[in-house]
Amino acid sequence: MGTNRKITINPITRVEGHGKVVINLDSEGNVSDARFHVTQFRGYERFCKGRPFEEMPVITQRICGICPVSHQLASAKACDAILGIKIPDTAVVLRRLIHMGQFIQSHALHFFHLASPDLLFGWDADPEHRNVAGVIGTYPDIARKGIRLRKFGQDIIRALGGKSIHPAFAVPGGVINSLSEKARDVLLSGFTPSYDACSAALDFIKDWLEKNRDEIKRFANFDSFLTGLVDESGCPDMYDGMIRIQDWTKKERVDFAPEDYLDFIAEHVENWSYLKFPYFIKHGFPDGFYRVGPLARITMADAMSTPKANAELMEYREKTGNGLSGSTLLFHYARLIELLNCLEAAENLLQKKEILGTDIQNTAPASNSEGIGIIEAPRGTLIHHYRVDKHGAIEDVNLIVASGHNNQAMNKSVAMVAKEYILGGKVREGILNRVEGAIRCYDPCLSCSTHALGQMPLHIRIFSPEGELIKELRTED
Amino acid sequence: MRTSLWIIGYGNRHRRDDGIGCHIIEALEQNLDLDSAWINTLSLHQLEPELSEDLQTASEIIFVDATHEISTKGRIWKKILPISDISGISHGISAGTLLGLTRLLYNRCPPARMVAIQGRDFGFGQKLSRFAENNARKAINDISRVIHLRTRKDRLENSIQPGHRKEKIYG
């Protein structure tokens, strides 16, 4: 009879931030437990206290270098609520446009740079080749399309915010830059190659799905509650709308105003992770855990807001019937449908007459002591909630980011994949890559979720029941 | 094909001298009459992989960055070669990795140099230290001279008559 063992994967690779996975094996060499730990801490919710609330859109966008626009917009919306004002229509359209740029660049980065090595080469390919350099060397056309698509998203952000990382744009009451006619026309000329790149990626993922049905079906395939913002037609709305929580079968569904989120969502804390575990209050923790992000939004959508993306949604539902729909691997497919939706939405926004307006900011003294701003970031629902004193100084901050909402789902995915593939104590690199891949599907940003500093490689460790470290995989920072 | 010179300054403007590359680009744009038909300037927080699409057609690149390296002249000019191993690229990359990526993706790697300007204060703040300001002035003079020489070369090449001897330009 063998001894129990523990495996640690640390750091996890091709994700943003730092995390590790610990897998415990029983005496038969099968998985008894597996956990995803987030090992970094920054403390934004503490050090923002005392700052004037108007500074929050600038401060909080520094949480992340990938989705600074999302943080800035959620923060600006929370500040709008403190001011108690409605922002001008042009400011709404411009905020929505920069947000689409954020989605396009972030989704393109994840699919082409982070996820594609596993999809193109397979889980068991040589890790020396299974990376972005391998993709460029073997599939240069795909790599060039990815580069072009991400650049287009960055171009939208730069056109509005002056720079692609940490742009100066959304402020309490509106935005600070309008869009020139010349800049609009330049952006409008960039859609054809962007649609081509997105279409090629969708063709690829459909082909990949057909060739990998068995693996998709057994890969962290589970039901959960789902959460995201929807518009009045039940389409995913990345900037505004009602928060929807529903179960996988739509038997239980509730839509509520963002201001009421604390009546529906609470956070559980574990002593082994800096990342909290949000859950649907009605069902408690852990039963009330939910997923956010592309798979959640696509699954609970009544439709998509644009025609091409809606047609893709219909096709997706046809292809992912027969027990596939809960598979965590479908995040990749869902992400590409959203990418198309965001391209269409950006083009529509650029064709609106308000887009060239110059009435872009309203001002007023603070009239409320509390403000809540909620949007959909590329990875899922993002909540900024501030309370201020009578001078407008921040008294309390609550930030719940997408990777936090997905925490329990990521843990469940890791455990399911580990149990499915690690049998009889046999642990190959390709199997551990699947464990990492389960986390990668969510495109987590651990820097965001713990508001931590740095990149996010991951570390896997395997321990025996006696606590002996048996195997350790670590990728250098 | 006409010359295409790219001058790319990068760094964190909120960490004082680290942002020297961005300050220099701003100064060049304000003080020189840059011919946008062939001179491209960029001011960035960090270098990104997407730049490779634009840089594939460049005839020459000058990167402008801050450095801790001590130099009696306050700045160091060095040739940048493409790095072959790009397996670890992320959303922020080095100049050599960017060139390596460009070569891999587009089978072309433009000649590139870096002017690394010595800084002293990398703390919080947006203003350059006086030491860095002084070094920045020297770098701006260097780059202005390069632009001047390339401008003469560009004019000669675009108006030269057959049989005329081409002037040899040293940058």
Interface residues (C-beta under 8 A of the other chain):
Chain A: G65 I66 L109 H113 E128 N131 V132 A133 G134 I136 G137 P140 A143 R144 I147 R148 R150 K151 Q154 K163 S164 I165 H166 Q455
Chain B: S43 L44 H45 Q46 E48 P49 E50 S52 E53 D85 I86 S87 G88 I89 S90 H91 G92 L101 L104 L105 Y106
